[in-house]
Amino acid sequence: MTARLADIAAQAGVSEATVSRVLNGKPGVAAGTRESVLAALDVLGYERPVRLRQRSAGLVGLITPELDNPIFPALAQVIGQALTRQGYTPVLATQTPGGSTEDELTEMLVDRGVSGIIFVSGLHADTTADTARYDQLRGQGVPFVLINGFSDKVQAPFVSPDDRAAMQLAVTHLTALGHTRIGLAVGPKRFVPVLRKIEGFRIGMKERLGLSEAEIEQLIQHSLYTLEGGQAAASALIARGCTAVVCASDMMALGAIRAARQQGLQVPRDVSVVGFDDSPLIAFTDPPLTTIRQPVQAMGQAAVRTLLEEIGGTPAPHSEFVFLPELVVRGSTASGRGRHREPSRTGEV
């Protein structure tokens, strides 16, 4: 018990005596402090004493893409913890190749009477997808919030990182290091975050290097949001003479590092690589990855707060809450001065 009290006290930032008062239901503890202790119990996986348990306020669905990309489990954890603290029970529904579709998962959650749904990087982010499914959901009276991928056709609140600003941060960093031939490895063009990243990349390349639209176009390579996709995209960009590659995800960035090494190049001596997400453990790669950090904590909490306001009868406006990303400089970027390489013949376009 003493060890448990110490763990909870450290997590909540209070004394063991305060933890003891909360667990024993004694008065004299501020409401905010009490909530911090209860949240610490949840985070550490301890079961709340029966007298302190909240009656479940209902189920809230969370639909995510596959969990191979560490950024999705990170978001799910933040959202799940925020919901639990408010007395709701999160229900994680994950799409997998060959498994249930977003529509099937949505129907399953609605059938189970969820109070609301949070969609992460769903069909709302695909500019070619039919948005009528969200109109139907709203018609059923189910509140929902969408993370990543704004659409003016969907009447709901959105939460997104500033993809344009993220790419400008990356370009500014790399040009400051002396790189003049910078490539962009992104996902399929039909997705809103991809279009926004391209827009930010174009702005950065024009402002920092004065390149034309045609010149910038040659530095953009579409692929899949996977390690293999990043490897393929980076191989093409390196063949075009790029000394630096900005990637749309950390997984793609790891693929870019592999592509450089397969060509006998070193990162960052010969090729600098920048990722996007700052997903868990990415600081411990070889080399540690310079990346654009998504504000996962703030975005997840905002999504939950907005959804619970809707559930409580205060509809959020059809608007987008945009959160600024942060450049985290580590060991995968270095000076590019004097390292310009001409495009190889096989990479000419």
Phi, psi and omega in degrees: 000319180298317179297320180294318178301318181296318179298313183294318180299317180295319180294320184274346181073033179229179180278161177296327179297320179294318178301316180298319179296319180294313183295332180264005175069027182275151180284178176091014178242128180300149183301319181295320179294318179300316180296323179297320179293316179296321177296322178297321175303314182295315183297319183278355176084014177277146180278135178290144172304147186307318184291345182257358183285136175276144171292136182302128179279358179131174179265144173231125181277145175230112181255121180236162169290191178306158182261011179296323177281118186300343182291331181287315173300326179296316177295317181299322180295315180298313182294316180299317180295319181295321178292317181299320180296335180264008176089005180264156178253114180285141176238108183275124178238118187247133175279138176226150178304125181081359180261208182291144177275170178300318180297319180293320178293321178298315179298319179298316181293319179296319179299332180270007173073035179298150179283337181185172182222140172248124179258129177248120177048049181268200181295340177299337181276351183264114184292346180263354184279151177282122182272003181298333180300326180282327174298319180296319180296317178295324178296335177278358178080021180261114178293148177206156178230145184242131180252127179072118173101074181291141174224128179285355180271346184255120181276085181196161175283144180239150175231126185214154167279159178277091183296324180296312180297325180300314182291325177293324176299315182295315181295317179300317179299313185288322178292327177296334177276356177101004179283134178240350180238089187246129179256158178237121177254114184228172179280191181301145189291343185284351183269138183303312179301327178293313180299321180290321178296319178298318179299315179295321178297315179300314180299314181298316182292325177291313184290321185273327185237353178068028182282154177276167178302317182295320179294321180292322182302324181289348183257009181248127181231121178271144179201201178262155179279056181224170176300316180294323178295319177294323179296315180295316181295315181294323178301316179294319182290320177296323178295337178270009175094010181289134176259358177210145179228126174262128184247150184279356174203161177294325179298318177296323181295322177296324175294324178295321177296319178297319180299316179298315182294325179294338178265012178076019181257153179252143175251121012257007187303315183258325181222128174266144182229133176239132178261190178210123176136311192057054180289162183306141177075356185291340178287350185250014177284175180239107356283165175304135192275126166288131186208169174260118185277121172287136178283070187301314182300310182294319181294315181297316180293323178294321179298316179294314181301317181294318180295317181293330174296319178295315179299325181281000176099010177245087184299135175282150179292160175286088184212175181237127175267113186253129184248135183285133176278177182224135176280126177246109184271124178230223190259006184264006176231144180205177182304136179253006183293130178080008183246018180295133178239139176287149178299141175286160182297325180289342182259000181292143180231000000 
